Amino acid sequence: MRRAMVRVQTTVNGQPAEFLCEPRQSLLECLRDILGLTGTKEGCNDGNCGACAVIMDGRLVNSCLVLGVEAEGRTILTIEGLARGSELHPIQRAFLEQGAVQCGFCTPGLILATKALLDRIADPSEAEIRRWLANHLCRCTGYDKVVRAVRQAAAELKEACR
Amino acid sequence: MSDRPYEVIGTRPVRHDGADKVTGRAKFGADVRLPGMVYGYVLRSPHAHARIRRLDTTRAEQFPGVLAVVTAADLPESPDRPVDLVEGTLPLRYVRANVLARDKVLYKGHAVAAVAAVNRHVAEEAASLIEVDYEPLPAVLDVLGAMREDAPRVHEDLRMREFGETTERAGNIAEHFRFVLGEVEPSPTGEGLVPKGFADADVIVEREFRTAMVHQGYLEPQNATALWNQDGRVYVWTSTQGAFSAREAIAWVLDLPVSRVCVYPMEVGGAFGGKIRIYLEPVAALLSRKCGRPVQIVMPRRDVFEATGPTPGTVIRVKMGARKDGRISAAQVWMAYETGAFPSGQCAFGAMCILAPYDIPNLVIDGYDVVVNKPSTAPYRAPGATQAAFAAESVVDELAEKLGMDPIEFRLKNAAREGTRRADGPKHARIGCVEVLEAMRNHPHYRAPLEGQNRGRGVALGYWFNIGWYSACTISVNPDGTVNLVEGSVDLSGTRTSIAMQAAEVLGLRPDQVHPVVADTDSIGPTAVTGGSRTTYATGWAAYEAAHDVIRQMKQRAAMIWDVEPAAISFERGVFRTGERTMTFAELAARLEETGGPVIGRGAVNPASAGGSFAGAIADVEVDPGTGKVRLLRFTSLQDAGRAVHPTAVEGQMQGGSAQGIGWALFEEYAWTAEGAMANSSLLDYREPTALDVPPIETVIVEVPDPEHPFGVRGVGEANIVPPPAAIANAVYRAVGVRLRQLPLKASALVDALRAREN
């Protein structure tokens, strides 16, 4: 039995992208298995861990809860699209300098969550940071160094805006 | 700082794999993509305990898009023998039976069959067409019930081991062991031993504790990609703590010589003890053998909960007596751990740790490993010790209170020191028990006033013995004066860097001039698992030896160039010297080809033991007496690191272990239906702590160097998870005056306890 495939035209990390997928496939699957963007991680596949977070049209979403066909006409940013050329984004650098990365599996989701947060609130308080990150499980760090990394990134990005 | 003895050790460089981890480029097991790869799905038992009467895979095999189906019938049937599985020895038949069930399923989630298909949806659909006729059997779910003579039997062929000997006793008790110190006498019933010393005690506290089964909770699900190559070799890409232990286990299950298996250890998205065991690897290999293509299987999260990990729930009874002068005179412990469907040795680890922080003259510990119809348990960070410390540290806290002593002073009065004998026999080497307690007593957190209603502060101490074991490293010198370091240790959270730093220290290089590579099992000498807090300790030691081997060989090259004896050459801070003549490491590195070819240093070590690590926790809580909610106001973790190679990484270990301990204390547990199904097998219902559940975790690194290790390193990965549940329980008592003796400290239980006290 042949399954109907749907053609999806979208923009991923600033480049036009086109793929065929089954209607039941999630955006997470399409990114990882069709487009080869394996930086987005599958931790639970039911929207409870945040490891698969990407930014779609400026909003943070769990890509496991979005269907691939819903990407039609949208703009998607994944972890692979954050660095500028060979330069790390200040958020990526802050995660490294603060030791906020241990196993690194939740890291892509946390970094994109930080981007979405700082795009919205330039100078978040610790409480705002913790509330925002509460959709993302990290089993290694206990969150302290992650919060510090978000603060460092916020400070640097604010400085860069001046 | 001028008084720092080292140039590199103790600094905080960005880790070597950092850029890959923040750009999405790091390759985890599920990121492997091979030409022609297909996807597998594992069918699992819906019953906690059932006999498989009939298994028919015909319809699945005929489903379009399916390439192969396997069952236990595809596993080889070589003779049974005991195999060493890192955390204990198990009959090979049990190892195979956990990979794919043969006659009986022993827990809900037990693997029964597997399908390979063009994608995982097709594989899952096809798996649902496999017909299995089960005869449900009564399930054994409770550890105390399982120990009864008349309990249903998980394994008909299990015979209890007692005091190291196999007995004729059938049942669910896999092992009974006993540790004894000092003077003991037969118990009044004549069935066991009791320690002397309770008669001298002015206060005696005797309590029973229970802890729930919990999961390691790593974010990356288990996965395996296997290729059964046409030359007969099996290649496996997997998320494992030990490439070599995985290679052995895969080879045993498939009845192959180890050299026919090559394991590529991928980046590991969290493990904490739960990724030592193999699960999917032999299944993917069998599917690959059948269809001739590489097969990848990634576990759904539900299966991670139902079929991997967890760590045992326990029942622990502790009786301790102390004199008015504050000395503990005797202790008696009875502990039973549920091992899940197959035996495991975690109760013994708990027993090694439970009284280890203290110098107790007379003690008896009886321990039982008990099989039940739940997933086969696996180690979890300081396996067995956290449950044990919850019990012992609660009793110690109560004794201190009854004696009117400060809980830290009471612990200091009884603290183990170098030479104190442990319950399991060996004497403590140089340890930092006293130093950690003093750091707790002197910390501003312990001295800060804690005001407000329903608030309290608790402390607890934890111990993990750490292990040594074998490790291999090679270091090859590049012509530009840098080196490549090849190691067999899987890097779970930054050990590429902590190992490279030890080589850099010897070689007079910066950490970024050492390029670490975690190798596959074809490319480096055997190296034991990343576990037991051994990696920075033992593989770091191997890197130290390899670096010294490099220096020894390079001195020979310098001697050749200068025409002097190698003994006349010194090496310090990156410079070779004889008399007035000098050459930097880089200058000499550029001249290796002309002086005899490449220089490759090697290091291989197998330390028999390692210095144990102590950790302390100070917790401030606020209890809402109406809802029973416990809020953490402040939390401090203190740990003896021996020598902190990379302090940021050490702090990260302490904070991560503390957060897991906080989850264990407050929310995490397997909830069961009456039929023995896990009722909360998602990350929504199994509550791991979020950023909102934990306060900023303060850390204090105590450094009592291990005199055995060249840099004084102690493993730091595990002891930090041990004290938090007890510290939080003790804090809750100080806040509202009730002691909960069951983990997690559930809000509902706290409300019930508060109401019971009012009535």
Chai-1 contact restraints between the chains, C-beta under 6 A:
chainA,res_idxA,chainB,res_idxB,connection_type,confidence,min_distance_angstrom,max_distance_angstrom,comment,restraint_id
A,M1,B,P64,contact,1.0,0.0,6.0,A-B,restraint_1
A,T38,B,D31,contact,1.0,0.0,6.0,A-B,restraint_2
A,G39,B,G24,contact,1.0,0.0,6.0,A-B,restraint_3
A,G43,B,L219,contact,1.0,0.0,6.0,A-B,restraint_4
A,C44,B,R301,contact,1.0,0.0,6.0,A-B,restraint_5
A,C44,B,L683,contact,1.0,0.0,6.0,A-B,restraint_6
A,N48,B,L683,contact,1.0,0.0,6.0,A-B,restraint_7
A,N48,B,L684,contact,1.0,0.0,6.0,A-B,restraint_8
A,C49,B,L219,contact,1.0,0.0,6.0,A-B,restraint_9
A,C49,B,L683,contact,1.0,0.0,6.0,A-B,restraint_10
A,A51,B,L219,contact,1.0,0.0,6.0,A-B,restraint_11
A,I79,B,G24,contact,1.0,0.0,6.0,A-B,restraint_12
A,E80,B,G24,contact,1.0,0.0,6.0,A-B,restraint_13
A,A83,B,T23,contact,1.0,0.0,6.0,A-B,restraint_14
A,Q92,B,V22,contact,1.0,0.0,6.0,A-B,restraint_15
A,F95,B,V22,contact,1.0,0.0,6.0,A-B,restraint_16
A,L96,B,V14,contact,1.0,0.0,6.0,A-B,restraint_17
A,L96,B,G18,contact,1.0,0.0,6.0,A-B,restraint_18
A,G99,B,T648,contact,1.0,0.0,6.0,A-B,restraint_19
A,G99,B,G652,contact,1.0,0.0,6.0,A-B,restraint_20
A,V101,B,K21,contact,1.0,0.0,6.0,A-B,restraint_21
A,Q102,B,S493,contact,1.0,0.0,6.0,A-B,restraint_22
A,Q102,B,G652,contact,1.0,0.0,6.0,A-B,restraint_23
A,C103,B,G269,contact,1.0,0.0,6.0,A-B,restraint_24
A,C103,B,G270,contact,1.0,0.0,6.0,A-B,restraint_25
A,C103,B,S493,contact,1.0,0.0,6.0,A-B,restraint_26
A,G104,B,K21,contact,1.0,0.0,6.0,A-B,restraint_27
A,G104,B,A26,contact,1.0,0.0,6.0,A-B,restraint_28
A,F105,B,L219,contact,1.0,0.0,6.0,A-B,restraint_29
A,F105,B,E220,contact,1.0,0.0,6.0,A-B,restraint_30
A,F105,B,G269,contact,1.0,0.0,6.0,A-B,restraint_31
A,C106,B,L219,contact,1.0,0.0,6.0,A-B,restraint_32
A,T107,B,K21,contact,1.0,0.0,6.0,A-B,restraint_33
A,P108,B,G24,contact,1.0,0.0,6.0,A-B,restraint_34
A,R130,B,A691,contact,1.0,0.0,6.0,A-B,restraint_35
A,R130,B,L692,contact,1.0,0.0,6.0,A-B,restraint_36
A,L133,B,A691,contact,1.0,0.0,6.0,A-B,restraint_37
A,A134,B,T690,contact,1.0,0.0,6.0,A-B,restraint_38
A,A134,B,A691,contact,1.0,0.0,6.0,A-B,restraint_39
A,A134,B,L692,contact,1.0,0.0,6.0,A-B,restraint_40
A,L137,B,E688,contact,1.0,0.0,6.0,A-B,restraint_41
A,R139,B,G217,contact,1.0,0.0,6.0,A-B,restraint_42
A,R139,B,Y218,contact,1.0,0.0,6.0,A-B,restraint_43
A,R139,B,L219,contact,1.0,0.0,6.0,A-B,restraint_44
A,R139,B,G270,contact,1.0,0.0,6.0,A-B,restraint_45
A,C140,B,G270,contact,1.0,0.0,6.0,A-B,restraint_46
A,C140,B,S493,contact,1.0,0.0,6.0,A-B,restraint_47
A,C140,B,G656,contact,1.0,0.0,6.0,A-B,restraint_48
A,T141,B,G652,contact,1.0,0.0,6.0,A-B,restraint_49
A,T141,B,G656,contact,1.0,0.0,6.0,A-B,restraint_50
A,G142,B,Q655,contact,1.0,0.0,6.0,A-B,restraint_51
A,G142,B,G656,contact,1.0,0.0,6.0,A-B,restraint_52
A,G142,B,S658,contact,1.0,0.0,6.0,A-B,restraint_53
A,G142,B,A659,contact,1.0,0.0,6.0,A-B,restraint_54
A,G142,B,V694,contact,1.0,0.0,6.0,A-B,restraint_55
A,G142,B,I697,contact,1.0,0.0,6.0,A-B,restraint_56
A,Y143,B,A691,contact,1.0,0.0,6.0,A-B,restraint_57
A,D144,B,Q655,contact,1.0,0.0,6.0,A-B,restraint_58
A,D144,B,P696,contact,1.0,0.0,6.0,A-B,restraint_59
A,D144,B,I697,contact,1.0,0.0,6.0,A-B,restraint_60
